[in-house]
Amino acid sequence: MHYDPQTSGGLLISVSPEYVQEMLRDFEKAGMDTAVSIIGKVADKSDKLIRLF
């Protein structure tokens, strides 16, 4: 199988915290052959450009 680097990259989506567990269960039920990871969260604006939690 051939993969094109322009189209085989990751997909980034944003989900409200109250739906995260439901979404993860749906991905598991679908039997997706891919890794799903939570990589961050949206925070209130502050005087810092980048904040790590």
CHARMM-style PDB file with segment names, atoms N, HN, CA, C and O in Angstrom:
ATOM      1  N   MET     1       0.841  -1.172   0.000  1.00  0.00      PROA
ATOM      2  CA  MET     1       0.000   0.000   0.000  1.00  0.00      PROA
ATOM      3  C   MET     1       0.889   1.239   0.000  1.00  0.00      PROA
ATOM      4  O   MET     1       1.914   1.264   0.681  1.00  0.00      PROA
ATOM      5  N   HSD     2       0.515   2.243  -0.742  1.00  0.00      PROA
ATOM      6  HN  HSD     2      -0.318   2.222  -1.295  1.00  0.00      PROA
ATOM      7  CA  HSD     2       1.288   3.482  -0.854  1.00  0.00      PROA
ATOM      8  C   HSD     2       0.611   4.595  -0.056  1.00  0.00      PROA
ATOM      9  O   HSD     2      -0.603   4.779  -0.143  1.00  0.00      PROA
ATOM     10  N   TYR     3       1.390   5.322   0.709  1.00  0.00      PROA
ATOM     11  HN  TYR     3       2.377   5.173   0.779  1.00  0.00      PROA
ATOM     12  CA  TYR     3       0.871   6.451   1.481  1.00  0.00      PROA
ATOM     13  C   TYR     3       1.481   7.746   0.962  1.00  0.00      PROA
ATOM     14  O   TYR     3       2.687   7.822   0.730  1.00  0.00      PROA
ATOM     15  N   ASP     4       0.661   8.740   0.785  1.00  0.00      PROA
ATOM     16  HN  ASP     4      -0.319   8.678   0.974  1.00  0.00      PROA
ATOM     17  CA  ASP     4       1.102  10.060   0.352  1.00  0.00      PROA
ATOM     18  C   ASP     4       1.229  10.929   1.592  1.00  0.00      PROA
ATOM     19  O   ASP     4       0.233  11.104   2.294  1.00  0.00      PROA
ATOM     20  N   PRO     5       2.404  11.489   1.906  1.00  0.00      PROA
ATOM     21  CA  PRO     5       2.574  12.274   3.125  1.00  0.00      PROA
ATOM     22  C   PRO     5       1.677  13.503   3.185  1.00  0.00      PROA
ATOM     23  O   PRO     5       1.464  14.054   4.265  1.00  0.00      PROA
ATOM     24  N   GLN     6       1.154  13.940   2.059  1.00  0.00      PROA
ATOM     25  HN  GLN     6       1.327  13.493   1.181  1.00  0.00      PROA
ATOM     26  CA  GLN     6       0.268  15.099   2.064  1.00  0.00      PROA
ATOM     27  C   GLN     6      -1.124  14.764   2.595  1.00  0.00      PROA
ATOM     28  O   GLN     6      -1.859  15.650   3.032  1.00  0.00      PROA
ATOM     29  N   THR     7      -1.478  13.495   2.556  1.00  0.00      PROA
ATOM     30  HN  THR     7      -0.882  12.775   2.202  1.00  0.00      PROA
ATOM     31  CA  THR     7      -2.832  13.117   2.952  1.00  0.00      PROA
ATOM     32  C   THR     7      -2.885  12.092   4.076  1.00  0.00      PROA
ATOM     33  O   THR     7      -3.976  11.732   4.518  1.00  0.00      PROA
ATOM     34  N   SER     8      -1.748  11.618   4.548  1.00  0.00      PROA
ATOM     35  HN  SER     8      -0.862  11.911   4.189  1.00  0.00      PROA
ATOM     36  CA  SER     8      -1.779  10.572   5.572  1.00  0.00      PROA
ATOM     37  C   SER     8      -1.392  11.094   6.957  1.00  0.00      PROA
ATOM     38  O   SER     8      -1.040  10.306   7.835  1.00  0.00      PROA
ATOM     39  N   GLY     9      -1.453  12.398   7.161  1.00  0.00      PROA
ATOM     40  HN  GLY     9      -1.740  13.038   6.448  1.00  0.00      PROA
ATOM     41  CA  GLY     9      -1.120  12.969   8.455  1.00  0.00      PROA
ATOM     42  C   GLY     9      -2.229  12.756   9.465  1.00  0.00      PROA
ATOM     43  O   GLY     9      -3.277  12.196   9.146  1.00  0.00      PROA
ATOM     44  N   GLY    10      -1.993  13.202  10.669  1.00  0.00      PROA
ATOM     45  HN  GLY    10      -1.141  13.658  10.929  1.00  0.00      PROA
ATOM     46  CA  GLY    10      -2.975  13.052  11.740  1.00  0.00      PROA
ATOM     47  C   GLY    10      -4.160  13.985  11.579  1.00  0.00      PROA
ATOM     48  O   GLY    10      -4.131  14.919  10.778  1.00  0.00      PROA
ATOM     49  N   LEU    11      -5.185  13.722  12.341  1.00  0.00      PROA
ATOM     50  HN  LEU    11      -5.209  12.963  12.992  1.00  0.00      PROA
ATOM     51  CA  LEU    11      -6.385  14.539  12.356  1.00  0.00      PROA
ATOM     52  C   LEU    11      -6.532  15.119  13.749  1.00  0.00      PROA
ATOM     53  O   LEU    11      -6.518  14.382  14.735  1.00  0.00      PROA
ATOM     54  N   LEU    12      -6.673  16.424  13.837  1.00  0.00      PROA
ATOM     55  HN  LEU    12      -6.684  17.023  13.035  1.00  0.00      PROA
ATOM     56  CA  LEU    12      -6.837  17.106  15.113  1.00  0.00      PROA
ATOM     57  C   LEU    12      -8.279  17.587  15.219  1.00  0.00      PROA
ATOM     58  O   LEU    12      -8.767  18.303  14.345  1.00  0.00      PROA
ATOM     59  N   ILE    13      -8.959  17.189  16.298  1.00  0.00      PROA
ATOM     60  HN  ILE    13      -8.562  16.607  17.008  1.00  0.00      PROA
ATOM     61  CA  ILE    13     -10.326  17.638  16.518  1.00  0.00      PROA
ATOM     62  C   ILE    13     -10.443  18.216  17.917  1.00  0.00      PROA
ATOM     63  O   ILE    13      -9.633  17.926  18.798  1.00  0.00      PROA
ATOM     64  N   SER    14     -11.459  19.032  18.104  1.00  0.00      PROA
ATOM     65  HN  SER    14     -12.117  19.267  17.389  1.00  0.00      PROA
ATOM     66  CA  SER    14     -11.719  19.640  19.403  1.00  0.00      PROA
ATOM     67  C   SER    14     -13.080  19.160  19.890  1.00  0.00      PROA
ATOM     68  O   SER    14     -14.060  19.194  19.145  1.00  0.00      PROA
ATOM     69  N   VAL    15     -13.138  18.714  21.142  1.00  0.00      PROA
ATOM     70  HN  VAL    15     -12.342  18.686  21.747  1.00  0.00      PROA
ATOM     71  CA  VAL    15     -14.366  18.162  21.721  1.00  0.00      PROA
ATOM     72  C   VAL    15     -14.569  18.766  23.102  1.00  0.00      PROA
ATOM     73  O   VAL    15     -13.619  18.876  23.877  1.00  0.00      PROA
ATOM     74  N   SER    16     -15.788  19.154  23.411  1.00  0.00      PROA
ATOM     75  HN  SER    16     -16.560  19.064  22.781  1.00  0.00      PROA
ATOM     76  CA  SER    16     -16.102  19.661  24.752  1.00  0.00      PROA
ATOM     77  C   SER    16     -15.786  18.581  25.783  1.00  0.00      PROA
ATOM     78  O   SER    16     -16.029  17.399  25.541  1.00  0.00      PROA
ATOM     79  N   PRO    17     -15.244  18.985  26.935  1.00  0.00      PROA
ATOM     80  CA  PRO    17     -14.844  17.994  27.948  1.00  0.00      PROA
ATOM     81  C   PRO    17     -15.942  17.005  28.320  1.00  0.00      PROA
ATOM     82  O   PRO    17     -15.644  15.846  28.607  1.00  0.00      PROA
ATOM     83  N   GLU    18     -17.189  17.425  28.322  1.00  0.00      PROA
ATOM     84  HN  GLU    18     -17.431  18.367  28.088  1.00  0.00      PROA
ATOM     85  CA  GLU    18     -18.266  16.519  28.726  1.00  0.00      PROA
ATOM     86  C   GLU    18     -18.522  15.396  27.710  1.00  0.00      PROA
ATOM     87  O   GLU    18     -19.222  14.434  28.023  1.00  0.00      PROA
ATOM     88  N   TYR    19     -17.964  15.511  26.499  1.00  0.00      PROA
ATOM     89  HN  TYR    19     -17.395  16.293  26.245  1.00  0.00      PROA
ATOM     90  CA  TYR    19     -18.171  14.492  25.465  1.00  0.00      PROA
ATOM     91  C   TYR    19     -16.941  13.630  25.191  1.00  0.00      PROA
ATOM     92  O   TYR    19     -17.004  12.716  24.370  1.00  0.00      PROA
ATOM     93  N   VAL    20     -15.827  13.906  25.863  1.00  0.00      PROA
ATOM     94  HN  VAL    20     -15.776  14.649  26.531  1.00  0.00      PROA
ATOM     95  CA  VAL    20     -14.582  13.195  25.571  1.00  0.00      PROA
ATOM     96  C   VAL    20     -14.722  11.688  25.776  1.00  0.00      PROA
ATOM     97  O   VAL    20     -14.382  10.913  24.881  1.00  0.00      PROA
ATOM     98  N   GLN    21     -15.214  11.262  26.933  1.00  0.00      PROA
ATOM     99  HN  GLN    21     -15.490  11.891  27.660  1.00  0.00      PROA
ATOM    100  CA  GLN    21     -15.312   9.819  27.207  1.00  0.00      PROA
ATOM    101  C   GLN    21     -16.255   9.125  26.229  1.00  0.00      PROA
ATOM    102  O   GLN    21     -15.977   8.008  25.792  1.00  0.00      PROA
ATOM    103  N   GLU    22     -17.353   9.764  25.884  1.00  0.00      PROA
ATOM    104  HN  GLU    22     -17.579  10.671  26.238  1.00  0.00      PROA
ATOM    105  CA  GLU    22     -18.290   9.195  24.908  1.00  0.00      PROA
ATOM    106  C   GLU    22     -17.612   9.040  23.546  1.00  0.00      PROA
ATOM    107  O   GLU    22     -17.763   8.012  22.886  1.00  0.00      PROA
ATOM    108  N   MET    23     -16.872  10.058  23.134  1.00  0.00      PROA
ATOM    109  HN  MET    23     -16.750  10.893  23.670  1.00  0.00      PROA
ATOM    110  CA  MET    23     -16.179   9.999  21.858  1.00  0.00      PROA
ATOM    111  C   MET    23     -15.143   8.871  21.853  1.00  0.00      PROA
ATOM    112  O   MET    23     -15.044   8.126  20.878  1.00  0.00      PROA
ATOM    113  N   LEU    24     -14.378   8.742  22.928  1.00  0.00      PROA
ATOM    114  HN  LEU    24     -14.458   9.347  23.721  1.00  0.00      PROA
ATOM    115  CA  LEU    24     -13.386   7.674  23.002  1.00  0.00      PROA
ATOM    116  C   LEU    24     -14.040   6.296  22.951  1.00  0.00      PROA
ATOM    117  O   LEU    24     -13.515   5.384  22.312  1.00  0.00      PROA
ATOM    118  N   ARG    25     -15.183   6.138  23.620  1.00  0.00      PROA
ATOM    119  HN  ARG    25     -15.610   6.878  24.139  1.00  0.00      PROA
ATOM    120  CA  ARG    25     -15.920   4.859  23.553  1.00  0.00      PROA
ATOM    121  C   ARG    25     -16.395   4.586  22.127  1.00  0.00      PROA
ATOM    122  O   ARG    25     -16.321   3.452  21.654  1.00  0.00      PROA
ATOM    123  N   ASP    26     -16.883   5.624  21.442  1.00  0.00      PROA
ATOM    124  HN  ASP    26     -16.943   6.545  21.827  1.00  0.00      PROA
ATOM    125  CA  ASP    26     -17.332   5.450  20.056  1.00  0.00      PROA
ATOM    126  C   ASP    26     -16.187   5.021  19.148  1.00  0.00      PROA
ATOM    127  O   ASP    26     -16.366   4.156  18.292  1.00  0.00      PROA
ATOM    128  N   PHE    27     -15.003   5.624  19.330  1.00  0.00      PROA
ATOM    129  HN  PHE    27     -14.858   6.327  20.027  1.00  0.00      PROA
ATOM    130  CA  PHE    27     -13.846   5.212  18.533  1.00  0.00      PROA
ATOM    131  C   PHE    27     -13.489   3.758  18.817  1.00  0.00      PROA
ATOM    132  O   PHE    27     -13.168   3.006  17.897  1.00  0.00      PROA
ATOM    133  N   GLU    28     -13.543   3.358  20.087  1.00  0.00      PROA
ATOM    134  HN  GLU    28     -13.804   3.969  20.834  1.00  0.00      PROA
ATOM    135  CA  GLU    28     -13.229   1.976  20.444  1.00  0.00      PROA
ATOM    136  C   GLU    28     -14.247   1.011  19.839  1.00  0.00      PROA
ATOM    137  O   GLU    28     -13.865  -0.029  19.303  1.00  0.00      PROA
ATOM    138  N   LYS    29     -15.533   1.341  19.916  1.00  0.00      PROA
ATOM    139  HN  LYS    29     -15.844   2.186  20.352  1.00  0.00      PROA
ATOM    140  CA  LYS    29     -16.585   0.491  19.335  1.00  0.00      PROA
ATOM    141  C   LYS    29     -16.420   0.347  17.834  1.00  0.00      PROA
ATOM    142  O   LYS    29     -16.712  -0.710  17.275  1.00  0.00      PROA
ATOM    143  N   ALA    30     -15.954   1.406  17.175  1.00  0.00      PROA
ATOM    144  HN  ALA    30     -15.717   2.264  17.629  1.00  0.00      PROA
ATOM    145  CA  ALA    30     -15.788   1.379  15.716  1.00  0.00      PROA
ATOM    146  C   ALA    30     -14.618   0.502  15.289  1.00  0.00      PROA
ATOM    147  O   ALA    30     -14.471   0.186  14.109  1.00  0.00      PROA
ATOM    148  N   GLY    31     -13.780   0.107  16.256  1.00  0.00      PROA
ATOM    149  HN  GLY    31     -13.899   0.364  17.215  1.00  0.00      PROA
ATOM    150  CA  GLY    31     -12.653  -0.766  15.932  1.00  0.00      PROA
ATOM    151  C   GLY    31     -11.622  -0.082  15.042  1.00  0.00      PROA
ATOM    152  O   GLY    31     -11.004  -0.717  14.188  1.00  0.00      PROA
ATOM    153  N   MET    32     -11.448   1.203  15.248  1.00  0.00      PROA
ATOM    154  HN  MET    32     -11.950   1.719  15.942  1.00  0.00      PROA
ATOM    155  CA  MET    32     -10.501   1.952  14.420  1.00  0.00      PROA
ATOM    156  C   MET    32      -9.090   1.414  14.597  1.00  0.00      PROA
ATOM    157  O   MET    32      -8.665   1.102  15.709  1.00  0.00      PROA
ATOM    158  N   ASP    33      -8.372   1.310  13.490  1.00  0.00      PROA
ATOM    159  HN  ASP    33      -8.716   1.564  12.586  1.00  0.00      PROA
ATOM    160  CA  ASP    33      -6.998   0.835  13.514  1.00  0.00      PROA
ATOM    161  C   ASP    33      -6.048   2.032  13.566  1.00  0.00      PROA
ATOM    162  O   ASP    33      -5.186   2.203  12.704  1.00  0.00      PROA
ATOM    163  N   THR    34      -6.228   2.850  14.595  1.00  0.00      PROA
ATOM    164  HN  THR    34      -6.928   2.711  15.296  1.00  0.00      PROA
ATOM    165  CA  THR    34      -5.408   4.047  14.758  1.00  0.00      PROA
ATOM    166  C   THR    34      -5.328   4.412  16.231  1.00  0.00      PROA
ATOM    167  O   THR    34      -6.171   4.003  17.029  1.00  0.00      PROA
ATOM    168  N   ALA    35      -4.322   5.176  16.580  1.00  0.00      PROA
ATOM    169  HN  ALA    35      -3.638   5.509  15.931  1.00  0.00      PROA
ATOM    170  CA  ALA    35      -4.172   5.630  17.964  1.00  0.00      PROA
ATOM    171  C   ALA    35      -4.968   6.917  18.165  1.00  0.00      PROA
ATOM    172  O   ALA    35      -4.963   7.800  17.307  1.00  0.00      PROA
ATOM    173  N   VAL    36      -5.636   7.012  19.282  1.00  0.00      PROA
ATOM    174  HN  VAL    36      -5.640   6.295  19.979  1.00  0.00      PROA
ATOM    175  CA  VAL    36      -6.384   8.210  19.640  1.00  0.00      PROA
ATOM    176  C   VAL    36      -5.792   8.731  20.949  1.00  0.00      PROA
ATOM    177  O   VAL    36      -5.683   7.991  21.926  1.00  0.00      PROA
ATOM    178  N   SER    37      -5.415  10.001  20.960  1.00  0.00      PROA
ATOM    179  HN  SER    37      -5.503  10.603  20.166  1.00  0.00      PROA
ATOM    180  CA  SER    37      -4.779  10.581  22.142  1.00  0.00      PROA
ATOM    181  C   SER    37      -5.349  11.956  22.441  1.00  0.00      PROA
ATOM    182  O   SER    37      -5.690  12.717  21.536  1.00  0.00      PROA
ATOM    183  N   ILE    38      -5.445  12.257  23.726  1.00  0.00      PROA
ATOM    184  HN  ILE    38      -5.168  11.639  24.462  1.00  0.00      PROA
ATOM    185  CA  ILE    38      -5.792  13.610  24.153  1.00  0.00      PROA
ATOM    186  C   ILE    38      -4.469  14.338  24.321  1.00  0.00      PROA
ATOM    187  O   ILE    38      -3.610  13.904  25.089  1.00  0.00      PROA
ATOM    188  N   ILE    39      -4.302  15.460  23.595  1.00  0.00      PROA
ATOM    189  HN  ILE    39      -5.000  15.812  22.972  1.00  0.00      PROA
ATOM    190  CA  ILE    39      -3.006  16.137  23.605  1.00  0.00      PROA
ATOM    191  C   ILE    39      -3.042  17.513  24.267  1.00  0.00      PROA
ATOM    192  O   ILE    39      -2.001  18.160  24.381  1.00  0.00      PROA
ATOM    193  N   GLY    40      -4.195  17.970  24.697  1.00  0.00      PROA
ATOM    194  HN  GLY    40      -5.041  17.445  24.604  1.00  0.00      PROA
ATOM    195  CA  GLY    40      -4.245  19.278  25.333  1.00  0.00      PROA
ATOM    196  C   GLY    40      -5.664  19.673  25.667  1.00  0.00      PROA
ATOM    197  O   GLY    40      -6.598  18.879  25.551  1.00  0.00      PROA
ATOM    198  N   LYS    41      -5.806  20.916  26.082  1.00  0.00      PROA
ATOM    199  HN  LYS    41      -5.047  21.561  26.176  1.00  0.00      PROA
ATOM    200  CA  LYS    41      -7.130  21.441  26.384  1.00  0.00      PROA
ATOM    201  C   LYS    41      -7.134  22.939  26.129  1.00  0.00      PROA
ATOM    202  O   LYS    41      -6.084  23.582  26.145  1.00  0.00      PROA
ATOM    203  N   VAL    42      -8.298  23.483  25.898  1.00  0.00      PROA
ATOM    204  HN  VAL    42      -9.150  22.961  25.885  1.00  0.00      PROA
ATOM    205  CA  VAL    42      -8.457  24.914  25.690  1.00  0.00      PROA
ATOM    206  C   VAL    42      -8.571  25.561  27.061  1.00  0.00      PROA
ATOM    207  O   VAL    42      -9.345  25.113  27.907  1.00  0.00      PROA
ATOM    208  N   ALA    43      -7.802  26.609  27.273  1.00  0.00      PROA
ATOM    209  HN  ALA    43      -7.173  26.973  26.586  1.00  0.00      PROA
ATOM    210  CA  ALA    43      -7.804  27.313  28.553  1.00  0.00      PROA
ATOM    211  C   ALA    43      -8.215  28.765  28.337  1.00  0.00      PROA
ATOM    212  O   ALA    43      -8.160  29.283  27.222  1.00  0.00      PROA
ATOM    213  N   ASP    44      -8.620  29.397  29.405  1.00  0.00      PROA
ATOM    214  HN  ASP    44      -8.665  28.976  30.311  1.00  0.00      PROA
ATOM    215  CA  ASP    44      -8.950  30.814  29.338  1.00  0.00      PROA
ATOM    216  C   ASP    44      -7.725  31.609  28.912  1.00  0.00      PROA
ATOM    217  O   ASP    44      -6.592  31.226  29.206  1.00  0.00      PROA
ATOM    218  N   LYS    45      -7.957  32.707  28.225  1.00  0.00      PROA
ATOM    219  HN  LYS    45      -8.877  33.017  27.987  1.00  0.00      PROA
ATOM    220  CA  LYS    45      -6.879  33.574  27.773  1.00  0.00      PROA
ATOM    221  C   LYS    45      -6.121  34.141  28.978  1.00  0.00      PROA
ATOM    222  O   LYS    45      -6.713  34.480  30.004  1.00  0.00      PROA
ATOM    223  N   SER    46      -4.798  34.234  28.824  1.00  0.00      PROA
ATOM    224  HN  SER    46      -4.318  33.958  27.991  1.00  0.00      PROA
ATOM    225  CA  SER    46      -3.976  34.809  29.888  1.00  0.00      PROA
ATOM    226  C   SER    46      -2.901  35.684  29.256  1.00  0.00      PROA
ATOM    227  O   SER    46      -2.871  35.857  28.038  1.00  0.00      PROA
ATOM    228  N   ASP    47      -2.036  36.224  30.073  1.00  0.00      PROA
ATOM    229  HN  ASP    47      -2.061  36.083  31.063  1.00  0.00      PROA
ATOM    230  CA  ASP    47      -0.958  37.062  29.551  1.00  0.00      PROA
ATOM    231  C   ASP    47       0.182  36.229  28.961  1.00  0.00      PROA
ATOM    232  O   ASP    47       1.102  36.792  28.368  1.00  0.00      PROA
ATOM    233  N   LYS    48       0.141  34.922  29.107  1.00  0.00      PROA
ATOM    234  HN  LYS    48      -0.606  34.465  29.588  1.00  0.00      PROA
ATOM    235  CA  LYS    48       1.156  34.011  28.562  1.00  0.00      PROA
ATOM    236  C   LYS    48       0.684  33.458  27.232  1.00  0.00      PROA
ATOM    237  O   LYS    48      -0.490  33.123  27.077  1.00  0.00      PROA
ATOM    238  N   LEU    49       1.595  33.360  26.265  1.00  0.00      PROA
ATOM    239  HN  LEU    49       2.549  33.632  26.391  1.00  0.00      PROA
ATOM    240  CA  LEU    49       1.246  32.789  24.970  1.00  0.00      PROA
ATOM    241  C   LEU    49       1.098  31.281  25.040  1.00  0.00      PROA
ATOM    242  O   LEU    49       0.227  30.707  24.386  1.00  0.00      PROA
ATOM    243  N   ILE    50       1.948  30.636  25.834  1.00  0.00      PROA
ATOM    244  HN  ILE    50       2.655  31.103  26.366  1.00  0.00      PROA
ATOM    245  CA  ILE    50       1.911  29.181  25.968  1.00  0.00      PROA
ATOM    246  C   ILE    50       1.910  28.835  27.448  1.00  0.00      PROA
ATOM    247  O   ILE    50       2.716  29.351  28.222  1.00  0.00      PROA
ATOM    248  N   ARG    51       0.981  27.942  27.835  1.00  0.00      PROA
ATOM    249  HN  ARG    51       0.326  27.523  27.206  1.00  0.00      PROA
ATOM    250  CA  ARG    51       0.947  27.449  29.212  1.00  0.00      PROA
ATOM    251  C   ARG    51       0.904  25.930  29.153  1.00  0.00      PROA
ATOM    252  O   ARG    51       0.138  25.358  28.377  1.00  0.00      PROA
ATOM    253  N   LEU    52       1.703  25.289  29.951  1.00  0.00      PROA
ATOM    254  HN  LEU    52       2.325  25.753  30.581  1.00  0.00      PROA
ATOM    255  CA  LEU    52       1.705  23.830  30.029  1.00  0.00      PROA
ATOM    256  C   LEU    52       1.041  23.424  31.332  1.00  0.00      PROA
ATOM    257  O   LEU    52       1.312  24.000  32.385  1.00  0.00      PROA
ATOM    258  N   PHE    53       0.170  22.430  31.254  1.00  0.00      PROA
ATOM    259  HN  PHE    53      -0.050  21.962  30.398  1.00  0.00      PROA
ATOM    260  CA  PHE    53      -0.555  21.941  32.433  1.00  0.00      PROA
ATOM    261  C   PHE    53      -0.065  20.562  32.797  1.00  0.00      PROA
ATOM    262  OT1 PHE    53      -0.547  19.970  33.762  1.00  0.00      PROA
TER     263      PHE     53
END
